[in-house]
Amino acid sequence: MRDYLLTLCVTAAVTFLLTGPVRKFAIATGAMPEIRARDVHREPTPRLGGIAMFFGMCAGLLVADHLTNLRSVFEWSNEPRALLSGAALIWIIGVLDDKFEIDALIKLGGQMIAAGVMVMQGLTILWIPVPGVGMVTLTDWQGTLLTVALVVITINAVNFVDGLDGLAAGMVCIAAAAFFLYAYRIWVGNGIQAAAPATLFTAILIGMCLGFLLHNMHPARIFMGDSGSMLIGLVLAASAISITGNVDMDAMRIFAQDGSAQTAHAALPVFIPLLLPLTIIAIPLADLVLAIVRRTWNGQSPFAADRGHLHHRLLQIGHSHSRAVLIMYFWSALFAFGVVGYSVNSTALWIVMVIAGLSALGLVLLLLPRFTPRAPRWAERFVPPRYRRPGPAVEAAGAPGSPEPAEGADGPRGADGAAVKAAPLPPGVNGATAVGARSRLPERRKAGTPG
């Protein structure tokens, strides 16, 4: 565990230290696109954060290659080199897109080529567990097709969810942490060496996300861009492919001696490798499917950008930027760690009860903008102004038939809760005259009279 933590910390430190210079480089090269209609941020923000993440990944692999307990992964397995080759290719495509906005079909082709490069070097799905049958060996073309499909889907799912500050990096970090626990348990707990590459990949992925997240939290100083989102999507997919397609579940003694599956309840953990990659990207994958259906239904291209993603909908119903990100974090952690916990002990009823309780809590958080919680009087000084109760004079002024509040009473309030006095009218202008002038202003502008 210490070697994995050291690799994680080195990756995070290199990513964090390089993000500042990369930000200056992005500004100098003009990798700061103008604000688009679908964007949430208000000021042009530099991209190319994926440059720091890529070199952080390289540093993590280099350190792991010189550690005694992790060096064996590079000696008997070609998967680290396959990951580095595919990641370098997808990272170059992302950098070009961040700078020059290349076509979506070209990016899709590059993603398929990167996946094919990894398949050619041995990072592919060899077999899958099938309910009621057991382990089924795939042919070369079946394994290649399934591997490429999983890589492309994961990359685009992560890319689609990258719409708010810190959202994609945080969700992938949560997913990688859950995947690390599962892979580490198989590698160390069961002694299956084939799970070692996936354990290393997820540790490096956690470091990449953590190091960049410190610069990317709201308000973000730099965006990862496609060079970062496609990179972490590919690393996440490579981890899933490594442990799903290369770990022989027969070695875990889940199947019977005759090769047939045991009862569905006893054999449930064998299907976790199939479910875990899907649950890890469950929220981005749902966003991806909904976006494709929505755009196709409206007669648009599936790659056309819009403001209909899940994080945009959270903002539309009244959540703040930070709260929307935290809600997405919550659901991602619930899906990923819930499946991992259930795989450890599928007979424990308390795990199901905890997942159900947390799901109910998540629904309450989603509906939070439907009502406005008010803090008690004694706690008002410790909460933001929107959670404070209005003063008695304001409540009386809002009642029907109540007199107008006197000047200086509880009138309009600023952000700090202090009363704000109305600006005095010019001499000779009363309130009715001012209101009438404002009401006639649009008519004067329509007639061509300067306002």
MOUR-V230673 format. One record per residue. RES is the residue in three letters. SS is DSSP state (H for helix, E for strand, L for the rest). PSI is psi in whole degrees, 0 to 359 (NA if undefined). OMEGA is omega in degrees with one decimal (* if undefined). Layout:
((RES:SS:PSI:OMEGA) (RES:SS:PSI:OMEGA))
This chain:
((MET:L:325:-178.2) (ARG:H:324:178.7) (ASP:H:321:177.7) (TYR:H:320:178.1) (LEU:H:322:177.4) (LEU:H:316:177.9) (THR:H:318:178.1) (LEU:H:313:-176.9) (CYS:H:321:178.2) (VAL:H:316:178.3) (THR:H:315:179.8) (ALA:H:318:-178.4) (ALA:H:315:179.4) (VAL:H:318:178.1) (THR:H:315:-178.9) (PHE:H:316:-177.0) (LEU:H:330:-179.1) (LEU:H:342:-176.1) (THR:H:323:177.8) (GLY:H:306:175.8) (PRO:H:325:177.5) (VAL:H:324:177.4) (ARG:H:316:177.9) (LYS:H:322:178.1) (PHE:H:319:179.1) (ALA:H:321:178.0) (ILE:H:319:-178.7) (ALA:H:325:-179.1) (THR:L:359:178.1) (GLY:L:23:177.3) (ALA:L:56:179.1) (MET:L:84:-177.1) (PRO:L:156:177.8) (GLU:L:161:179.8) (ILE:L:126:178.9) (ARG:L:168:-176.5) (ALA:L:328:-176.7) (ARG:L:353:-175.7) (ASP:L:151:178.0) (VAL:L:328:-178.6) (HIS:L:159:-173.5) (ARG:L:346:-179.0) (GLU:L:147:176.8) (PRO:L:130:-176.1) (THR:L:134:-179.3) (PRO:L:150:176.6) (ARG:L:214:176.7) (LEU:L:20:175.9) (GLY:L:341:178.3) (GLY:H:341:177.3) (ILE:H:313:178.9) (ALA:H:323:-179.2) (MET:H:322:179.8) (PHE:H:315:179.7) (PHE:H:332:172.2) (GLY:H:319:176.6) (MET:H:317:178.5) (CYS:H:319:178.5) (ALA:H:320:178.1) (GLY:H:316:177.9) (LEU:H:323:-179.9) (LEU:H:317:178.6) (VAL:H:317:-179.5) (ALA:H:327:-179.8) (ASP:H:340:-178.2) (HIS:L:6:176.1) (LEU:L:140:-172.9) (THR:L:315:-174.5) (ASN:L:343:-178.3) (LEU:L:349:-177.3) (ARG:H:331:-178.9) (SER:H:334:178.5) (VAL:H:322:179.9) (PHE:H:340:-177.4) (GLU:H:316:-176.2) (TRP:H:350:-178.1) (SER:L:142:177.1) (ASN:L:4:-175.7) (GLU:H:322:176.4) (PRO:H:319:177.9) (ARG:H:324:176.3) (ALA:H:318:177.7) (LEU:H:316:-178.8) (LEU:H:322:179.8) (SER:H:310:179.5) (GLY:H:322:179.7) (ALA:H:320:178.7) (ALA:H:320:-179.3) (LEU:H:314:-178.3) (ILE:H:331:178.4) (TRP:H:320:177.7) (ILE:H:317:178.0) (ILE:H:319:178.9) (GLY:H:320:178.0) (VAL:H:316:177.8) (LEU:H:323:179.3) (ASP:H:321:178.3) (ASP:H:329:-177.4) (LYS:H:318:-170.7) (PHE:H:358:179.0) (GLU:L:68:-179.0) (ILE:L:166:-174.8) (ASP:L:151:-177.6) (ALA:H:323:179.9) (LEU:H:327:176.3) (ILE:H:319:177.2) (LYS:H:319:178.3) (LEU:H:318:176.2) (GLY:H:320:177.3) (GLY:H:323:177.1) (GLN:H:319:179.6) (MET:H:323:178.2) (ILE:H:318:178.1) (ALA:H:318:177.1) (ALA:H:320:177.9) (GLY:H:324:177.4) (VAL:H:319:178.6) (MET:H:322:178.7) (VAL:H:318:-179.0) (MET:H:335:-179.1) (GLN:L:10:171.3) (GLY:L:355:179.1) (LEU:L:88:-174.9) (THR:L:166:178.1) (ILE:L:122:-177.5) (LEU:L:324:-179.6) (TRP:E:162:178.6) (ILE:E:147:175.0) (PRO:E:133:-179.5) (VAL:E:130:179.4) (PRO:L:132:177.4) (GLY:L:354:-177.9) (VAL:L:313:-175.4) (GLY:E:205:-179.6) (MET:E:126:-179.1) (VAL:E:122:179.1) (THR:E:134:-179.2) (LEU:L:149:172.2) (THR:L:172:-178.1) (ASP:H:314:-177.7) (TRP:H:329:175.9) (GLN:H:315:178.0) (GLY:H:320:178.7) (THR:H:315:-179.2) (LEU:H:316:-179.7) (LEU:H:322:179.3) (THR:H:313:179.6) (VAL:H:319:179.7) (ALA:H:317:-179.6) (LEU:H:320:179.4) (VAL:H:313:-177.8) (VAL:H:317:-179.2) (ILE:H:316:-179.0) (THR:H:318:179.8) (ILE:H:313:-177.5) (ASN:H:329:176.5) (ALA:H:317:177.4) (VAL:H:322:-179.9) (ASN:H:323:-179.3) (PHE:H:327:-176.0) (VAL:H:353:-178.4) (ASP:L:77:-177.6) (GLY:L:348:178.2) (LEU:L:159:-178.5) (ASP:L:122:176.2) (GLY:L:3:-173.7) (LEU:H:305:-176.4) (ALA:H:315:-179.1) (ALA:H:319:-179.8) (GLY:H:317:-179.2) (MET:H:319:178.3) (VAL:H:325:177.2) (CYS:H:317:177.1) (ILE:H:315:179.5) (ALA:H:317:-179.8) (ALA:H:324:178.4) (ALA:H:318:177.3) (ALA:H:318:179.8) (PHE:H:324:179.1) (PHE:H:316:179.4) (LEU:H:319:-179.6) (TYR:H:313:-178.5) (ALA:H:321:179.7) (TYR:H:324:178.0) (ARG:H:320:178.6) (ILE:H:320:-176.1) (TRP:H:309:-175.7) (VAL:H:317:-176.6) (GLY:H:317:-178.6) (ASN:L:350:178.4) (GLY:L:26:-179.7) (ILE:L:111:-173.4) (GLN:H:336:-178.2) (ALA:H:344:178.3) (ALA:H:355:-177.7) (ALA:H:316:178.8) (PRO:H:318:179.3) (ALA:H:323:177.1) (THR:H:318:178.0) (LEU:H:316:-178.6) (PHE:H:317:-178.1) (THR:H:325:176.6) (ALA:H:317:177.2) (ILE:H:321:179.9) (LEU:H:322:175.9) (ILE:H:316:179.5) (GLY:H:320:177.6) (MET:H:315:-176.7) (CYS:H:318:-179.1) (LEU:H:316:-179.7) (GLY:H:322:180.0) (PHE:H:331:-175.8) (LEU:H:331:179.2) (LEU:H:335:176.6) (HIS:H:348:-169.4) (ASN:H:358:178.0) (MET:L:155:-175.6) (HIS:L:131:-6.8) (PRO:L:129:-173.2) (ALA:L:140:175.7) (ARG:L:341:180.0) (ILE:L:149:175.1) (PHE:L:150:176.8) (MET:L:334:-179.5) (GLY:H:185:178.0) (ASP:H:334:177.4) (SER:H:332:177.8) (GLY:H:317:-176.4) (SER:H:317:178.2) (MET:H:328:179.7) (LEU:H:310:-178.4) (ILE:H:332:174.2) (GLY:H:320:178.9) (LEU:H:319:179.2) (VAL:H:320:177.4) (LEU:H:318:178.3) (ALA:H:320:179.3) (ALA:H:323:177.4) (SER:H:317:-180.0) (ALA:H:319:180.0) (ILE:H:320:-177.1) (SER:H:315:-175.2) (ILE:H:334:-179.0) (THR:H:318:-172.7) (GLY:H:352:-175.3) (ASN:H:341:179.7) (VAL:L:122:179.7) (ASP:L:111:-177.4) (MET:H:344:174.3) (ASP:H:331:179.1) (ALA:H:341:178.2) (MET:H:2:176.3) (ARG:L:41:178.4) (ILE:L:329:179.1) (PHE:L:157:179.9) (ALA:L:171:-176.1) (GLN:L:329:-178.6) (ASP:L:3:177.0) (GLY:L:349:178.4) (SER:L:157:-179.1) (ALA:L:150:173.4) (GLN:L:194:178.3) (THR:L:154:-175.3) (ALA:L:325:-178.2) (HIS:L:320:-178.5) (ALA:L:330:-177.2) (ALA:L:8:-176.4) (LEU:H:320:-179.0) (PRO:H:337:-179.0) (VAL:H:337:-179.1) (PHE:H:355:179.5) (ILE:H:320:177.1) (PRO:H:331:176.0) (LEU:H:323:-176.0) (LEU:H:326:-172.4) (LEU:H:314:177.1) (PRO:H:328:179.7) (LEU:H:320:179.3) (THR:H:329:178.6) (ILE:H:322:179.0) (ILE:L:29:-176.3) (ALA:H:313:-179.3) (ILE:H:309:175.8) (PRO:H:324:-179.9) (LEU:H:319:176.0) (ALA:H:320:176.8) (ASP:H:320:179.8) (LEU:H:313:-178.8) (VAL:H:316:179.7) (LEU:H:322:-180.0) (ALA:H:317:179.4) (ILE:H:315:179.4) (VAL:H:316:-177.8) (ARG:H:315:-177.4) (ARG:H:321:177.6) (THR:H:321:178.5) (TRP:H:325:179.8) (ASN:L:6:178.7) (GLY:L:21:-179.7) (GLN:L:168:174.8) (SER:L:143:177.1) (PRO:L:341:-179.4) (PHE:L:2:179.5) (ALA:L:132:-177.7) (ALA:L:147:177.0) (ASP:L:185:179.5) (ARG:L:40:-179.6) (GLY:L:12:-179.4) (HIS:L:168:-176.9) (LEU:H:319:-179.5) (HIS:H:329:174.5) (HIS:H:322:179.8) (ARG:H:325:176.1) (LEU:H:321:176.3) (LEU:H:323:-177.6) (GLN:H:328:-178.9) (ILE:L:0:171.1) (GLY:L:0:178.6) (HIS:L:147:173.9) (SER:L:170:-179.6) (HIS:H:311:-177.3) (SER:H:320:-179.2) (ARG:H:322:177.9) (ALA:H:318:178.6) (VAL:H:317:-179.4) (LEU:H:325:177.7) (ILE:H:318:177.1) (MET:H:322:174.3) (TYR:H:315:-175.9) (PHE:H:311:-177.5) (TRP:H:324:176.9) (SER:H:315:179.0) (ALA:H:323:-179.5) (LEU:H:315:179.4) (PHE:H:309:-172.7) (ALA:H:306:-176.9) (PHE:H:333:175.4) (GLY:H:317:178.7) (VAL:H:321:178.4) (VAL:H:315:178.4) (GLY:H:322:178.8) (TYR:H:329:178.2) (SER:H:332:179.2) (VAL:H:316:-178.4) (ASN:L:89:-176.8) (SER:L:352:-179.5) (THR:L:354:-177.1) (ALA:L:119:-179.8) (LEU:H:332:-176.0) (TRP:H:333:177.8) (ILE:H:317:177.6) (VAL:H:320:179.8) (MET:H:320:178.5) (VAL:H:317:178.8) (ILE:H:319:178.4) (ALA:H:318:178.6) (GLY:H:318:178.3) (LEU:H:327:175.9) (SER:H:318:176.6) (ALA:H:320:176.8) (LEU:H:321:177.5) (GLY:H:322:177.4) (LEU:H:323:176.8) (VAL:H:319:178.3) (LEU:H:324:178.4) (LEU:H:324:-177.1) (LEU:L:8:-176.0) (LEU:H:320:179.5) (PRO:H:349:-179.7) (ARG:H:336:177.3) (PHE:L:158:-178.1) (THR:L:102:-179.5) (PRO:L:143:179.0) (ARG:L:132:178.4) (ALA:L:153:175.2) (PRO:L:162:-174.9) (ARG:H:320:-174.7) (TRP:H:342:-177.0) (ALA:H:7:-174.8) (GLU:H:329:-178.0) (ARG:H:347:-177.1) (PHE:H:359:-175.6) (VAL:L:160:177.0) (PRO:L:159:-176.6) (PRO:H:330:-176.3) (ARG:H:345:178.9) (TYR:H:7:-179.5) (ARG:L:149:178.7) (ARG:L:143:177.5) (PRO:L:154:179.7) (GLY:L:164:-179.6) (PRO:H:322:-179.0) (ALA:H:323:179.6) (VAL:H:319:178.6) (GLU:H:320:178.5) (ALA:H:324:-179.9) (ALA:H:331:-179.8) (GLY:H:347:179.6) (ALA:L:151:179.2) (PRO:L:135:177.4) (GLY:L:7:-179.2) (SER:L:146:179.4) (PRO:L:160:177.9) (GLU:L:140:178.4) (PRO:L:147:179.5) (ALA:L:160:-180.0) (GLU:L:132:-178.9) (GLY:L:351:176.4) (ALA:L:196:-177.9) (ASP:L:79:175.7) (GLY:L:213:178.6) (PRO:L:142:-178.9) (ARG:E:150:177.6) (GLY:L:191:-177.7) (ALA:L:332:-179.1) (ASP:L:4:178.1) (GLY:L:356:-179.4) (ALA:L:149:-179.6) (ALA:E:142:-179.3) (VAL:L:122:179.8) (LYS:L:143:178.2) (ALA:L:147:-179.6) (ALA:L:137:-179.7) (PRO:L:148:178.5) (LEU:L:155:177.3) (PRO:L:157:179.4) (PRO:L:137:177.8) (GLY:L:2:179.5) (VAL:L:120:176.8) (ASN:L:180:-176.3) (GLY:H:319:-178.4) (ALA:H:320:179.8) (THR:H:319:-179.5) (ALA:H:318:179.5) (VAL:H:319:179.2) (GLY:H:323:178.6) (ALA:H:320:179.2) (ARG:H:324:-179.5) (SER:H:333:179.6) (ARG:H:355:-175.5) (LEU:H:315:178.6) (PRO:H:325:179.7) (GLU:H:322:179.5) (ARG:H:320:179.7) (ARG:H:325:179.7) (LYS:H:325:-179.8) (ALA:H:352:178.5) (GLY:L:5:178.6) (THR:L:131:179.4) (PRO:L:136:-177.8) (GLY:L:NA:*))
